[in-house]
Amino acid sequence: MKAEVLHTDTKEQTQAIMRPNSMDEFIRSTQKIAYRIAFLSTRNREDALDVVQDTIVKLIQNYRDKPVGELKPLLFRILNTKLTDWHRKRNFRSKFHWFLGTQDDDQNLLENIAVDLGLDVEQTLEHERDMVELLTALSELSERQRQVVILRHWQGFSVQETADILKCSQGSIKTHLHRALNALQTNTKIIISGDDYET
């Protein structure tokens, strides 16, 4: 059974969900998403929590006076740097075998990720096998490909914003996204809509 689980139609959803008025509200509204991204990258609960904590501390220390509307790309840029540092220190590149049953704030991780992606939770859980297949395929991408997919399709950043966050060219972002989407479509039964890696 096929399920449409990735899309680029997230900008309005993101804006509707997150309109914080202060640094504290911004952190509360983004820390769980940051944690799940860190967990997907580190594959370890404690390490993911440490990375997110370090990210938030640096955000507060360096950007306390920034307008709230400018904080989101800064957060993801810092998070990306912290995750890169984590991988460099651990030199950890083994394949990740996704598993269900992990609990995050007493909720099923699969359900949380469905919410982050703006999906219908009930429908997503009906297609649990497809979601597990997608998450496994995501974990098998290179770190950079996974980052690009998450930032473009999960968080709805533009190519330019993604390039700024990851500190690389727009051409590199398009190439990584194209290869990542091809790999996901080849290795899963998932329909990935919004074939917009050229925009």
FIROMI-414262 format. One record per residue (C-alpha): residue in three letters; z negated, y, x negated. Coordinates in steps of 0.1 Angstrom, whole numbers, padded with zeros to 4 digits, always signed. Layout:
N
ALAZYX;...
***
This chain:
199
MET+0000+0000+0000;LYS+0009+0034-0013;ALA-0013+0065-0011;GLU-0005+0100-0020;VAL-0034+0111-0042;LEU-0021+0138-0065;HIS-0006+0170-0054;THR-0002+0206-0066;ASP-0012+0222-0033;THR-0047+0229-0045;LYS-0047+0266-0052;GLU-0056+0277-0016;GLN-0081+0248-0013;THR-0098+0258-0045;GLN-0099+0295-0034;ALA-0113+0285+0000;ILE-0140+0263-0016;MET-0151+0285-0044;ARG-0157+0322-0039;PRO-0188+0327-0060;ASN-0204+0362-0063;SER-0225+0356-0094;MET-0227+0335-0126;ASP-0254+0313-0110;GLU-0232+0306-0079;PHE-0202+0299-0101;ILE-0221+0274-0122;ARG-0235+0257-0091;SER-0200+0255-0076;THR-0183+0240-0107;GLN-0209+0219-0126;LYS-0203+0187-0107;ILE-0165+0189-0112;ALA-0171+0197-0148;TYR-0194+0167-0151;ARG-0169+0143-0135;ILE-0141+0155-0159;ALA-0165+0151-0188;PHE-0175+0116-0176;LEU-0138+0106-0173;SER-0133+0117-0209;THR-0165+0104-0225;ARG-0170+0074-0203;ASN-0208+0079-0207;ARG-0232+0096-0183;GLU-0256+0110-0209;ASP-0228+0122-0231;ALA-0210+0138-0202;LEU-0242+0156-0191;ASP-0247+0169-0227;VAL-0211+0182-0229;VAL-0214+0200-0196;GLN-0248+0215-0205;ASP-0234+0227-0239;THR-0204+0241-0220;ILE-0225+0260-0195;VAL-0249+0274-0222;LYS-0219+0287-0242;LEU-0203+0302-0211;ILE-0236+0321-0203;GLN-0242+0332-0239;ASN-0206+0345-0245;TYR-0194+0355-0211;ARG-0224+0367-0191;ASP-0209+0401-0184;LYS-0174+0388-0174;PRO-0163+0392-0138;VAL-0169+0360-0119;GLY-0132+0358-0110;GLU-0124+0353-0147;LEU-0149+0325-0154;LYS-0130+0294-0143;PRO-0104+0293-0170;LEU-0131+0302-0196;LEU-0153+0273-0184;PHE-0124+0248-0187;ARG-0114+0262-0221;ILE-0150+0257-0234;LEU-0152+0223-0217;ASN-0120+0212-0234;THR-0133+0224-0268;LYS-0166+0205-0263;LEU-0148+0173-0253;THR-0125+0176-0283;ASP-0155+0180-0306;TRP-0171+0150-0289;HIS-0141+0128-0295;ARG-0138+0140-0331;LYS-0174+0132-0339;ARG-0173+0098-0323;ASN-0137+0090-0333;PHE-0136+0072-0300;ARG-0102+0061-0288;SER-0106+0027-0272;LYS-0093+0020-0238;PHE-0115+0027-0208;HIS-0120+0000-0182;TRP-0127+0018-0150;PHE-0154+0003-0128;LEU-0167+0010-0094;GLY-0203+0012-0084;THR-0213+0040-0107;GLN-0236+0064-0089;ASP-0234+0101-0093;ASP-0260+0121-0073;ASP-0265+0091-0051;GLN-0229+0091-0039;ASN-0200+0068-0048;LEU-0181+0082-0077;LEU-0148+0074-0060;GLU-0158+0094-0030;ASN-0167+0124-0052;ILE-0134+0123-0070;ALA-0116+0122-0037;VAL-0134+0153-0026;ASP-0125+0170-0059;LEU-0089+0162-0053;GLY-0090+0177-0018;LEU-0083+0143-0002;ASP-0094+0128+0031;VAL-0124+0107+0019;GLU-0121+0082+0048;GLN-0084+0076+0041;THR-0090+0074+0004;LEU-0117+0048+0007;GLU-0092+0027+0028;HIS-0069+0028-0002;GLU-0097+0021-0027;ARG-0076-0003-0048;ASP-0050+0025-0052;MET-0076+0050-0063;VAL-0091+0025-0088;GLU-0055+0019-0101;LEU-0050+0056-0104;LEU-0082+0062-0123;THR-0076+0033-0146;ALA-0041+0046-0153;LEU-0055+0081-0159;SER-0080+0067-0184;GLU-0052+0050-0203;LEU-0033+0082-0209;SER-0038+0101-0241;GLU-0066+0126-0240;ARG-0042+0156-0240;GLN-0020+0140-0212;ARG-0051+0134-0191;GLN-0063+0169-0196;VAL-0030+0184-0185;VAL-0028+0162-0154;ILE-0064+0172-0144;LEU-0059+0209-0150;ARG-0025+0211-0133;HIS-0029+0187-0104;TRP-0066+0184-0100;GLN-0077+0220-0107;GLY-0044+0237-0097;PHE-0040+0258-0129;SER-0005+0272-0136;VAL+0014+0260-0167;GLN+0005+0293-0185;GLU-0032+0290-0176;THR-0032+0253-0187;ALA-0016+0263-0220;ASP-0042+0290-0225;ILE-0070+0266-0218;LEU-0057+0239-0241;LYS-0045+0264-0267;CYS-0009+0251-0269;SER+0026+0262-0258;GLN+0039+0260-0222;GLY+0066+0237-0235;SER+0039+0213-0248;ILE+0022+0214-0214;LYS+0054+0206-0196;THR+0062+0177-0220;HIS+0027+0162-0217;LEU+0028+0165-0179;HIS+0062+0150-0176;ARG+0052+0120-0198;ALA+0019+0116-0180;LEU+0034+0116-0145;ASN+0061+0092-0156;ALA+0034+0069-0170;LEU+0013+0071-0139;GLN+0042+0064-0116;THR+0054+0035-0138;ASN+0019+0019-0140;THR+0007+0024-0105;LYS+0019+0022-0069;ILE+0007+0058-0064;ILE+0031+0084-0050;ILE+0026+0116-0070;SER+0040+0146-0051;GLY+0048+0180-0065;ASP+0072+0170-0093;ASP+0068+0205-0107;TYR+0062+0201-0144;GLU+0090+0226-0151;THR+0072+0254-0133;
***
